[in-house]
Amino acid sequence: MRVFDIYWFNIADKVKFKDTQPYLKNMFAELGMRWSDLAFSVNCVSGDTVISKVLEKFPKLKKYCRPVEYGSMLCSYTENWSSGELFADKEDYDGIFTLLSKIPRPFNIPFGHILLNGVNWFGEEPVVPAADPDWEGADFSMLSNVHYYSNYIAQHRSYNDGLKYNSISVCIETTCAPEPRDSSAVIEKLIPYLGKPVGASTKCVFSKEESGRYHELSEKHSESIQSFMKSTLPDTKKYPFTPNYTAPIPHLADIPTMKKAFAGTDFTHKKGNSGWLGEYDCLNSHGHLYRAYIQKISDGCTFRVWLEISGYNFKTRRLAELDYCMKEEGESMPILREFALLCAKIRDEYGDKLAADFGDTPEWYYRL
């Protein structure tokens, strides 16, 4: 098993997208750090027009042109990317950096990333990246995101860059015995340049064989819990669809309502995503995270619930994903209460079965 800490930064208030690579180059120089290899991927959803214009300006990058379902993209990864064929030729680095400096104008490329690999965060030499086994065999169109882990820093391009969004991810390998190293000292050095992280997580990468075994076990447990939850929760109600996007819906599942529903379950309210009404988390005695979601649906009278369970070596799919349409004030409370109690019941009665197959998740997995 290899362990990586991944941090996300939004540096839009510090530097524009087109100026980011020179900014990072200066950061490395001032910190006395270096990197060894470069990977990149840029693509569009509007066919070949933009890519063709790029190749007219940078004909030497034609070797990175890959066919995809909707046209073509530029990508340094080959078909054997999961075996380590990830990086561009060093003689092309200047052209790639120049291309990035011309996004979003004149090249309106909405998706992709540029990744500087082999950063000596701890003063060590580069090691072979760890490909995510879950993405083995993924086509090139999926590689606009990073699906392997190493000591890298990456700049990401996404459609909402116009909303003052310039995303940087930093990946730090912390693999060490008897437990992974603490990456916080590295991040403290980066904060003056990148700001404070807006998100962080730990990723454990297993061998292909281990990953396949854990995936099969996760599917088996997901199906069992899914069946039990759906047979226990109230049936969903269907009403004629009458959208009302402006109507307030606090009576569906506002925070006071959800607080009452989850009272006494040891689930703790989290802020969650802006599209959700709520998220409630709980760690059991085996270190497995139980996360209950309540999501707002845009018709103004419906909410969705589901449960996810995860540990360092597994994650269940969405369990009991059900929609409940409300007409009357107070209709949601008994449903939410039953959902909350069922999540607690699954945690208490099913936890040992999960631990028998996956073991306990160590405390260090949640320290970010």
KEBA-183652 format. One record per residue: x negated, y negated, z of N, C-alpha, C in turn; chain. Coordinates in steps of 0.1 Angstrom, whole numbers, always signed. Each point is the difference from the previous one (the first is absolute). Layout:
R   npx   npy   npz  capx  capy  capz   cpx   cpy   cpz pakol
R     X     Y     Z     X     Y     Z     X     Y     Z     A
...
END
This chain:
R   npx   npy   npz  capx  capy  capz   cpx   cpy   cpz pakol
R    -8   +12    +0    +8   -12    +0    -9   -13    +0     A
R    +4    -9    -9    -7   -13    +0   +10   -11    +5     A
R    -4   -10    +7    +9   -10    +5    -4   -14    -5     A
R   +10    -8    -3    -2   -13    -6   +10   -10    +7     A
R    -5   -12    +3    +8   -11    +5    +3    -9   -12     A
R   +12    -3    -3    +3    -9   -11    +7   -13    +5     A
R    -5   -11    -3    +5   -13    +4    +5    -8   -12     A
R   +10    -8    +2    +5    -9   -11    -1   -14    +4     A
R    -4    -9    -9    -1   -14    +2    +7    -8   -11     A
R    +6   -11    +3    +5    -9   -10    -8   -13    +1     A
R    -8    -2   -11    -9   -11    +1    +4   -12   -10     A
R   +13    +0    -2    +5   -10   -10    -2   -14    +5     A
R    -1    -3   +13    -2   -13    +5   -15    -4    +0     A
R    -9   +10    -3   -14    -3    +0    -6    -1   -14     A
R    +6    +8    -9    -6    +0   -13   +10    +5   -11     A
R    -1    -6   -12    +9    +5   -11    -4   +13    -5     A
R    +9    +7    -7    -3   +13    -5   -12    +0    -9     A
R    -1    -9    -9   -11    +0   -10   -13    -3    +6     A
R    -1    -6   +12   -12    -4    +7    -4   +10   +10     A
R    +7   +11    +2    -2    +9   +11   -13    +8    +0     A
R    -4    +5   -12   -12    +8    -1   -12    -8    +3     A
R    -2   -13    -5   -12    -8    +5    +1    -2   +15     A
R   +12    -2    +5    +2    -2   +15    -5   +12    +8     A
R    +3   +12    -5    -4   +12    +7   -15    +2    -2     A
R    -6    -4   -11   -14    +2    -3    -8    -9   +10     A
R    +5   -12    +3    -6    -9   +10    +2    +6   +14     A
R   +11    +6    +3    +2    +6   +13   -10   +11    +2     A
R    -2    +9    -9   -10   +10    +1   -14    -5    +2     A
R    -3   -11    -7   -14    -6    +1    -2    -5   +14     A
R   +10    -7    +5    -1    -6   +14    +0   +10   +11     A
R    +6   +12    -3    +1   +10   +11   -12   +10    -2     A
R    -8    -1   -11   -11    +9    -2    +5   +14    -4     A
R   +12    +1    -6    +6   +12    -5    -2    +2   -15     A
R    +2   +12    -4    -1    +3   -15   +11   +11    -4     A
R    +2    +1   -12    +8   +11    -6    -7    +7   -11     A
R    +5   +11    -4    -8    +8   -10    +7    +2   -14     A
R   +13    +2    +0    +8    +3   -12   +12    -8    -1     A
R    +6    +0   -12   +12    -8    -3   +10    +9    -7     A
R   +12    -1    +5   +12    +7    -7   +10   -11    -3     A
R    +8    +2   -11   +10   -10    -2   +12    +6    -8     A
R   +11    -6    +0   +12    +4    -7    +9   -12    -2     A
R    +4    -3   -12    +9   -10    -3   +11    +5   -10     A
R   +12    -4    +2   +11    +5    -9   +12    -9    +0     A
R    +8    +1   -10   +12    -8    -2   +12   +10    -2     A
R   +12    -6    +0   +12    +8    -3    +6    -4   -13     A
R    -7    -9    -7    +6    -5   -12    -7    +5   -13     A
R    -6   +12    +1    -6    +6   -12   -15    -5    -1     A
R    -4    +0   -13   -14    -2    -2    -4   -14    -3     A
R    +9    -9    +0    -3   -14    -5   -11    -6    +8     A
R    +1    -1   +13    -9    -6    +9   -14    +7    -1     A
R    +1   +13    +1   -13    +8    +0    -7    -2   -13     A
R    +7    -1   -12    -6    -3   -13    -7   -13    +1     A
R    +6   -10    +6    -7   -14    +1   -12    +1    +8     A
R    +0    +8   +11   -12    +2    +8   -11    +6    -8     A
R    +3   +10    -8   -10    +7    -7    -6    -8   -11     A
R    +8    -9    -6    -5   -10   -10   -11    -9    +7     A
R    +2    -3   +12    -9    -9    +7   -12    +8    +6     A
R    +3   +12    +4   -10    +9    +7    -1   +13    -8     A
R    -5    +1   -12    +0   +12    -8    -8   +11    +7     A
R   -10    -3    +9    -8   +10    +6    +8    +8   +10     A
R   +12    -5    +5    +8    +7    +9    +9   +10    -6     A
R    -1    +1   -13   +10    +9    -7    -2   +15    +4     A
R   -12    +4    +5    -3   +13    +5    +9    +4   +12     A
R    +6   -10    +7    +8    +2   +11   +15    +0    -3     A
R    +3    -1   -13   +15    -1    -3    +5   +14    +0     A
R   +11    +2    +8    +6   +13    +2   +15    -1    -4     A
R    +5   +10    -8   +14    +1    -3    +9    +3   +12     A
R   +11    -7    +1   +10    +3   +10   +13    +0    -6     A
R   +11    +4    +8   +13    +1    -6    +5   -12    -7     A
R    -3   -12    +6    +6   -12    -5   -10    -8    -9     A
R   -11    +6    -4   -10    -7    -9   -14    +4    +4     A
R    -7    -9    +6   -14    +3    +3    -4    -9   +13     A
R   -11    +4    +6    -6    -7   +11   -15    +1    -1     A
R    -7    -9    +8   -14    +1    +1    -3    +6   +14     A
R    -8   +10    +0    -3    +8   +13   -13    +7    -1     A
R    -8    -2   +11   -13    +7    +0    +1   +15    +4     A
R   +11    +4    +5    +2   +14    +4    +1    +9   -13     A
R    -5   +12    +1    +2   +10   -11   +10   +10    +5     A
R    +2   +10    -9    +9   +11    +4    -5    +8   +13     A
R   -13    -1    +2    -6    +7   +11    -2   -10   +12     A
R    +9   -10    +1    -2   -10   +11    -1    +6   +14     A
R    +8   +11    +2    +0    +5   +14   -12    +8    +3     A
R    -9    +2   -11   -13    +7    +3   -11   -10    +0     A
R    +3   -13    +0   -10   -11    +2    -3    -8   -12     A
R    +7    +3   -12    -3    -8   -12    +9   -13    +1     A
R    -5   -10    +7    +9   -11    +4    -5   -13    -5     A
R   -13    -1    -2    -7   -14    -1    -3    -4   -14     A
R    +0   -13    -2    -4    -6   -13   -15    +0    -1     A
R    -5    -1   -13   -14    -1    -3    -5   -13    +5     A
R   -12    +0    +6    -6   -13    +6    -1   -11   -10     A
R    -3    +4   -13    -2   -11   -10   +13    -7    -3     A
R   +12    +5    +4   +13    -6    -2    +5    -8   +11     A
R    -8    -1   +11    +5    -7   +12    +3   -15    -3     A
R    -9    -6    -7    +2   -15    -2   +13    -2    -8     A
R    +2    +9   -10   +13    -2    -8   +12    +2    +8     A
R    +0   +10   +10   +11    +3    +8    +3   -12   +10     A
R   -11    -5    +6    +1   -12    +9    +6   -12    -8     A
R    -5    -2   -12    +6   -11    -8   +14    +2    -3     A
R    +4   +12    -4   +14    +3    -2    +9    -3   +12     A
R    -5    +4   +12    +8    -3   +12    +1   -15    +3     A
R   -10    -8    -5    +0   -14    +2   +10    -7    -9     A
R    +6    +7   -10    +9    -5    -9   +14    +5    +2     A
R    +3    +5   +12   +13    +4    +4    +5    -9   +11     A
R   +11    -6    -1   +12    +3    -9    -1    -8   -13     A
R    -9    -9    -2    -1    -8   -12   -14    +1    -6     A
R    -1    +4   -13   +11    +1   -10    +6   +14    -1     A
R    -6   +10    +8    +5   +13    +0   +10    +3   +11     A
R   +13    +1    -4   +10    +2   +10    +2   +15    +3     A
R   -10    +6    +7    +0   +14    +4    +6    +1   +14     A
R   +11    +7    +1    +7    +1   +13    -5   +10   +10     A
R    -6   +11    -5    -4   +11   +10   -14    +4    -2     A
R    -6    +5   +11   -13    +5    -1    -9    -3   +13     A
R   -13    +3    -1    -9    -3   +11   -14    +1    -5     A
R    -9    -7    +7   -14    +2    -2    -6    +4   +14     A
R    -8   +10    +0    -5    +6   +12   -15    +1    +0     A
R    -6    -5   +11   -14    +0    +2    -3   +11   +10     A
R    -6   +11    -5    -2   +12    +8   -14    +1    +6     A
R    -1    +8   +10   -13    +3    +6    -5   -12    +9     A
R    +9    -7    +6    -4   -11    +9    -6    +5   +12     A
R   -12    -5    +4    -7    +5   +12    +5    -6   +13     A
R   +13    +3    +3    +6    -6   +12    -8    +3   +12     A
R    -5   +12    +1    -8    +4   +12   -15    +1    -3     A
R    -4    -6   -11   -14    +1    -4    -4   +13    -6     A
R    +9    +8    -5    -3   +13    -5    +0    +0   -15     A
R    -5   +11    -6    +0    +2   -14   +13    +5    -5     A
R    +4    -3   -13   +13    +4    -5    +2   +15    +1     A
R   +12    +5    +2    +3   +14    +0   +11    +2   -11     A
R    +3   +13    -3   +10    +3   -10   +14    -4    +5     A
R    +8    -7    -8   +13    -3    +4    +9   +12    +2     A
R   +10    -1    +8    +9   +11    +3   +13    -3    -7     A
R    +3    +8   -10   +13    -1    -8   +11    +5    +9     A
R   +12    -7    -1   +12    +5    +7    +5   +12    -8     A
R    +1   +11    +6    +5   +12    -7   +14    -1    -4     A
R    +8    -8    +6   +14    -2    -4    +1    -6   -13     A
R   -10    -7    -5    +0    -7   -13    -8    +7   -11     A
R    -5   +12    +3    -7    +8   -10    +8    +2   -12     A
R    -5    -3   -12    +7    +2   -12    +9   -12    -4     A
R    +0   -11    +8    +8   -12    -3    -4    -6   -13     A
R    +9    -5    -8    -3    -6   -13    -6   -14    +2     A
R    -6    -6   -10    -7   -13    +1    +9   -11    +5     A
R   +13    +1    -4    +9   -11    +3    +2    -1   +15     A
R    -3   +11    +8    +2    +0   +14   -13    -6    +7     A
R   -11    -2    -8   -12    -3    +6    -2   -15    +1     A
R   +11    -8    -2    -1   -14    +3    -2    -2   +15     A
R    +3   +10    +8    -2    +0   +14   -12    +9    +3     A
R    -6    -1   +12   -12    +8    +4    +5   +13    +6     A
R    -4   +11    -5    +4   +13    +6   -13    +8    +4     A
R   -10    -7    +4   -12    +7    +6    -5   -10   +11     A
R    -9    +6    +8    -4    -8   +12   -16    +1    +1     A
R    -6   -11    +3   -14    -1    +2    -3   -14    +7     A
R   -12    -3    +0    -4   -13    +6    +2   -11   -11     A
R   +11    -6    -1    +2    -9   -11    +8   -13    +4     A
R    -1   -10    -9    +9   -12    +2    +7    -1   -14     A
R   +13    -2    +0    +7    -1   -13    +9   -12    +0     A
R    +1    -6   -12    +9   -11    -2   +11    +5    -9     A
R   +13    -3    +4   +11    +6    -6    +9   -10    -8     A
R    +4    +3   -11    +9    -9    -8   +14    +7    -1     A
R   +10    -8    +4   +13    +5    +0    +9   -11    -5     A
R   +13    +4    -4    +9   -10    -7    +3   -12    +8     A
R    +0    +1   +13    +3   -12    +8   -11    -9    +4     A
R   -11    +1    -8   -12    -9    +4    +4   -14    -1     A
R   +10    -4    -8    +5   -14    +0    +5    -5   +13     A
R    +3    +9    +9    +6    -4   +13   -11    -1   +10     A
R   -11    -6    -4   -12    -2    +9    -4   +13    +7     A
R    -3    +9    -9    -4   +14    +5   -12    +4    -7     A
R   -11    +1    +7   -13    +5    -5    -5   +11    +9     A
R    +3   +12    -3    -2   +11    +9   -14    +6    -1     A
R    -6    +3   +12   -13    +7    +1    +2   +12    +9     A
R    -5   +11    -4    -1   +11    +9   -14    +4    +3     A
R    -3    +4   +13   -13    +4    +4    +2   +14    +6     A
R    -8    +9    -6    +0   +14    +5   -14    +3    +6     A
R    +1    +5   +12   -13    +3    +8    +1   +15    +4     A
R   -10    +8    -4    -1   +13    +5    -5    +1   +14     A
R    +8    +6    +9    -3    +1   +14    -3   +14    +5     A
R    -1    +9   -10    -2   +14    +4   -12    +2    +9     A
R    +2    +6   +11   -11    +2   +10    +5   +10   +10     A
R    -9    +7    +7    +3    +9   +11    -5    -6   +13     A
R    +8    +2   +11   +12    +8    +1   +12    -7    -4     A
R    +0   -13    -2   +12    -7    -6    -5   -11    -9     A
R    +9    -5    -9    -4   -10    -9    -6   -13    +7     A
R    -8    -7    -8    -6   -12    +5   +11   -11    +0     A
R    -3   -11    +8    +9   -11    +1    -5   -10   -11     A
R   +10    -4    -9    -4    -9   -11    +3   -15    +3     A
R    +4    -3   +12    +4   -14    +4   -12   -10    -1     A
R   -13    +5    +3   -11    -9    -1    -3    -4   -15     A
R    +3    +8    -9    -1    -3   -14   +10   -11    -4     A
R   +12    +2    +4   +11    -9    -3    -2   -14    +6     A
R    -6    +0   +12    -3   -13    +6    -9    -8    -8     A
R   -10    +6    -7    -9    -7    -9    +7    -5   -12     A
R   +11    +7    -4    +7    -4   -13   +11   -11    +3     A
R    +5    -1   +12   +11    -9    +3    -3   -15    -4     A
R   -12    -5    +2    -3   -14    -4    +2    -2   -15     A
R    -1   +10    -8    +1    -1   -14   +13    +4    -5     A
R    +6   +11    +6   +13    +5    -6   +12    -3    +9     A
R    -2    -6   +12   +11    -2    +9    +3   +13    +7     A
R   +10    -1    +9    +4   +12    +8    +7   +10    -9     A
R    -2   +13    +2    +8   +10    -8   +15    -2    +2     A
R    +7    +3   -11   +15    -1    +1    +6   +14    +1     A
R    -9   +10    +0    +4   +14    +2   -12    +9    +1     A
R    +2   +12    +6   -11    +9    +1    +6   +14    +3     A
R    -8   +10    -5    +4   +14    +3   -12    +9    -1     A
R    +2   +12    +5   -11   +10    -1    +4   +11    -9     A
R    -9    +5    -9    +3   +11    -9    -9   +11    +3     A
R    +5   +12    +1    -8   +12    +1    +1    +8   -13     A
R   -12    +3    -6    +0    +7   -12    -5   +14    +2     A
R    +8    +9    -4    -4   +14    +2    -4    +7   -13     A
R    -5   +12    +0    -4    +7   -12   +13    +3    -7     A
R    -2    +4   -13   +12    +3    -8    +8   +12    +6     A
R    -7    +9    +5    +7   +12    +6    +8    -4   +12     A
R    -7    -7    +9    +7    -5   +13   +12    -9    -4     A
R    -2    -9    -9   +11    -9    -3   +11    +7    -6     A
R    -2   +11    -9   +11    +8    -5    +7    +7   +11     A
R    -7    +5    +9    +6    +8   +11    +9    -9    +9     A
R    -5   -12    +3    +7    -9    +8   +13    -5    -7     A
R    -2    -2   -13   +12    -5    -8   +11   +11    +0     A
R    -4   +12    -2   +10   +11    +1    +7    +1   +13     A
R    -7    -2   +11    +6    +1   +13    +9   -12    +2     A
R    -4   -12    -4    +8   -12    +1   +13    +2    -7     A
R    +0    +5   -12   +12    +3    -8    +9    +9    +7     A
R    -6   +11    +6    +8   +10    +7    +7    -6   +12     A
R    -7    -8    +8    +6    -6   +12   +10   -11    -5     A
R    -3    -8   -10    +9   -10    -5   +14    +6    -4     A
R    +0   +11    -7   +12    +6    -4    +8    +5   +12     A
R    -7    +6   +10    +7    +5   +12    +7   -12    +8     A
R    -8   -10    +2    +5   -11    +8   +11    -8    -8     A
R    -2    -1   -13   +10    -7    -8   +13    +7    +0     A
R    +0   +13    -1   +13    +7    +0    +7    -1   +14     A
R    -8    +0   +11    +6    -1   +13    +6   -14    +2     A
R    -7   -10    -4    +4   -14    +2   +13    -3    -8     A
R    +0    +4   -13   +11    -3    -8   +13    +8    +4     A
R    -2   +11    +6   +12    +8    +5    +5    -6   +13     A
R    -8    -8    +7    +3    -5   +13    +6   -14    -1     A
R    -6    -9    -8    +5   -14    -1   +14    -1    -6     A
R    +7   -11    +3   +13    -2    -6    +0    +0   -15     A
R   +11    +4    -7    +0    -1   -14    +0   -14    -4     A
R    -5    -3   -12    +0   -13    -5   +13    -4    -6     A
R    +4   -13    +1   +13    -5    -5    -3    -7   -13     A
R   +10    +1    -9    -1    -7   -12   +12    -9    -2     A
R    -3   -13    -3   +11    -9    -2    -2    -6   -14     A
R   +10    -6    -7    -2    -6   -13   -11   -11    +1     A
R    -8    +0   -10   -11   -10    +1    +5   -14    -3     A
R    -2    -8   +10    +4   -15    -1   -11    -8    +5     A
R   -10    -3    -8   -12    -7    +5    +3   -14    +5     A
R    -7    -3   +11    +1   -13    +6   -13    -3    +6     A
R    -9    -6    -9   -14    -2    +4    -2   -12   +10     A
R   +10    -8    +2    -2   -11    +9    +6    +2   +14     A
R    +8   +11    +1    +7    +2   +13   -11    +5   +11     A
R    +1    -6   +12    -9    +4   +10    +4   +14    +5     A
R   -10    +8    +4    +3   +14    +4    -6    +3   +14     A
R    +1    -9   +10    -7    +4   +13    +8   +11    +6     A
R   +13    +2    -2    +7   +11    +6    -4   +13    -5     A
R    -7    +1   -11    -4   +13    -5   -11    +6    +9     A
R   -11    -7    +1   -11    +5    +8   -10   -11    +3     A
R    +5   -10    +8    -9   -10    +4    -9    +5   +12     A
R   -10    -8    +4    -9    +5   +10    +7    +4   +13     A
R   +10    -8    +6    +7    +4   +12    +7   +13    -2     A
R    +6    +2   -12    +7   +13    -2    -9   +12    +0     A
R   -12    -2    -7    -9   +11    -1    -7    +2   +13     A
R    -2   -10    +8    -6    +1   +13    +9    +9    +9     A
R   +13    -2    -1    +9    +8    +8    +0   +15    -5     A
R    -1    +1   -13    +0   +13    -6   -12    +9    +4     A
R   -11    -7    +1   -13    +7    +3    -3    +0   +15     A
R    +9    -6    +8    -3    -1   +15    -2   +14    +6     A
R   -11    +1    +8    -3   +13    +7    -6   +11    -9     A
R    -4    -3   -12    -6   +10    -9   -15    -1    +0     A
R    -6   -11    +5   -15    -2    +0    -4    -5   -14     A
R    +9    -2    -9    -4    -6   -13    -1   -15    +2     A
R   -10    -6    -6    -3   -14    +2    +2    -8   -13     A
R    +7   -11    +1    +3    -8   -12   -13    -6    -6     A
R    -1    +1   -13   -11    -7    -8    +6    -9   -10     A
R    -7   -10    -4    +5   -10    -9    +3    +6   -13     A
R    -8    +9    -6    +3    +7   -12    -1    -9   -12     A
R    +5    +5   -11    +0    -7   -13   +12    -9    -1     A
R    -1   -11    -8   +11   -10    +0   +13    +6    -6     A
R    -2   +11    -8   +12    +6    -5    +7   +10    +9     A
R    -5    +2   +12    +6    +9   +10    +7    -8   +10     A
R   +10    +6    +6    +6    -6   +12    -8    +3   +13     A
R    -6   +12    -1    -8    +4   +12    -9   +11    -2     A
R   -10    +2    +9    -9   +11    +0    -3    +3   +14     A
R    +2   +13    +4    -3    +4   +14   -10   +11    +0     A
R   -10    -1    +8   -11    +9    +0    -2    +7   +14     A
R    -5   +12    +0    -3    +7   +12   -11   +11    -2     A
R   -10    +0    +9   -10   +11    -1    +4   +10   +10     A
R    -1   +13    -4    +3   +11    +9   -12    +5    +7     A
R    +1   +10    +8   -12    +4    +8   -11    +7    -8     A
R    +3    +3   -13   -10    +5    -9    -6   -10    -9     A
R    +3   -13    +2    -6   -11    -8    +7    -1   -13     A
R   +12    +6    -2    +7    -2   -13    +9   -12    +1     A
R    +0    -7   -11    +8   -13    -1   +13    +3    -6     A
R   +11    -3    +8   +14    +1    -5    +4   -14    -3     A
R    +4    -3   -12    +4   -13    -5   +14    +0    -6     A
R    +9    -6    +7   +14    -1    -5    +3   -13    -7     A
R    +6    +0   -11    +2   -12    -8   +15    -2    -2     A
R    +4   -13    +0   +13    -5    -3    -2   -11   -11     A
R    +5    +3   -12    -2   -10   -11   +13    -6    -4     A
R    -1   -13    -3   +12    -8    -5    +1    +3   -15     A
R   +12    +3    -5    +3    +1   -14    +7   -13    -5     A
R    -3    -3   -12    +4   -14    -5   +14    -2    -2     A
R    +9   +10    +1   +14    -2    -2    +7    -7   +11     A
R    -8    -2   +11    +5    -8   +12    +8    +8   +10     A
R    +3   +13    -3    +8    +7   +10    -5   +14    +2     A
R   -13    +3    -4    -5   +13    +1   -14    +0    +6     A
R    -3   +10    +9   -14    +2    +5    -4   +14    -2     A
R   -13    +2    -1    -6   +13    -3    -9    +4   +12     A
R    +1   +13    +4    -9    +5   +10    -8   +11    -5     A
R   -12    +2    +6    -9   +12    -2   -10    +0   +10     A
R    -7   +12    +1   -10    +3   +10   -12    +5    -7     A
R   -12    -5    +4   -13    +6    -5    -8    +4   +12     A
R    -8   +11    -2    -9    +5   +11   -13    +1    -6     A
R   -11    -4    +7   -13    +0    -6   -11    +3   +11     A
R   -11    +5    -5   -12    +2    +8   -12    -2    -8     A
R   -12    +2    +5   -12    -2    -8    -1    +9   -12     A
R    +7   +11    +0    -2   +10   -11   +14    +3    -7     A
R   +10    -7    +3   +13    +3    -7    +9   -13    +1     A
R   +10    +1    -9   +11   -10    +0   +12    +6    -6     A
R   +11    +0    +6   +12    +5    -5    +6   -10   -10     A
R    +8    +5    -9    +8    -8    -9   +11    -7    +8     A
R    +7    -9    -7   +12    -6    +7   +10   +10    +4     A
R    +3    +1   +13    +9   +10    +5   +14    -6    +3     A
R   +10    +7    -5   +14    -5    +2    +2   -14    -5     A
R    -4    -3   -12    +2   -13    -6   +15    -1    -4     A
R    +7    -8    +8   +15    -1    -2    +4   -14    +0     A
R   +10    -3    -8    +6   -14    +0   +14    +0    +6     A
R    +2   -10    +8   +13    -2    +7    +6   -13    -3     A
R   +12    +0    -6    +7   -12    -4   +10    -4   +11     A
R    -1   -12    +4    +9    -5   +11   +11    -9    -4     A
R   +11    +1    +6   +11   -10    -3    +4    -7   +12     A
R    +0    +6   +12    +5    -5   +12   -12    -5    +9     A
R    +3   -10    +7   -10    -5   +11    -2   +11   +10     A
R   -13    +3    +3    -3   +10   +10    -1   +15    -5     A
R    +3    +2   -13    +0   +13    -6   -14    +6    +1     A
R   -10    -8    -1   -14    +5    -1    -5    +6   +13     A
R    +4    -5   +12    -6    +3   +13    +0   +15    +2     A
R   +11    +7    -1    +0   +15    +3    -9    +8    -9     A
R    -1    -5   -13    -8    +7    -9   -15    -2    +3     A
R    -3   -12    +3   -14    -3    +4    -4    +7   +12     A
R    +9    +0   +10    -3    +7   +12    -3   +15    -2     A
R    +9    +6    -8    -2   +14    -3   -13    +3    -8     A
R    -4    -9    -9   -12    +1    -7   -12    -1   +10     A
R    +0   -10    +9   -10    -2    +9    -2   +12    +9     A
R   +11    +5    +6    -1   +12    +8    -5   +12    -7     A
R    +4    +2   -13    -5   +11    -8   -15    -1    -2     A
R    -5   -12    -3   -14    -2    -2    -8    +4   +13     A
R    +5    -4   +11    -6    +4   +13    +1   +15    +2     A
R   +11    +6    -4    +1   +15    +2   -10    +7    -9     A
R    -2    -5   -12    -9    +7    -9   -14    -2    +6     A
R    -4   -11    +5   -13    -3    +6    -2   +10   +12     A
R   +10    +2    +8    -1    +8   +13    +0   +15    -3     A
R    +8    +4   -10    +2   +14    -1    -8    +6   -12     A
R    -4    -8    -9    -7    +5   -12   -15    -3    +1     A
R    -5    -8    +9   -14    -4    +1   -10   +11    +1     A
R    +4   +10    +8    -9   +11    +2    -2    +8   -12     A
R   +10    +2    -8    +0    +7   -13   -10    -7    -9     A
R    +1   -13    -1   -10    -8    -9   -14    +2    +5     A
R    -2    -1   +13   -13    +1    +6    -6   +14    -2     A
R    +8   +10    -1    -5   +14    -2    -6    +1   -14     A
R    +5    -8   -10    -6    +1   -13   -10   -11    -3     A
R    +2   -12    +6    -9   -11    -3   -10    -4   +11     A
R    +2    +6   +12    -8    -5   +11    +4   -13    +5     A
R    -7    -6   +10    +3   -13    +5    -8   -11    -8     A
R    +6   -11    -2    -7   -12    -6    -7    -7   +10     A
R   -13    -2    -2    -9    -7   +11    +4   -15    +1     A
R    -4    -5   +12    +3   -14    +3    -6   -10   -10     A
R   -13    +3    -4    -7    -9    -9    +7    -3   -13     A
R    +9    +9    -4    +7    -2   -13    +9   -13    +1     A
R    +4    -4   +11   +10   -11    +1    -7   -13    +6     A
R   -14    +0    +0    -6   -12    +7    +0   -12    -8     A
R    +3    +0   -13    +1   -12    -8   +13    -7    +2     A
END
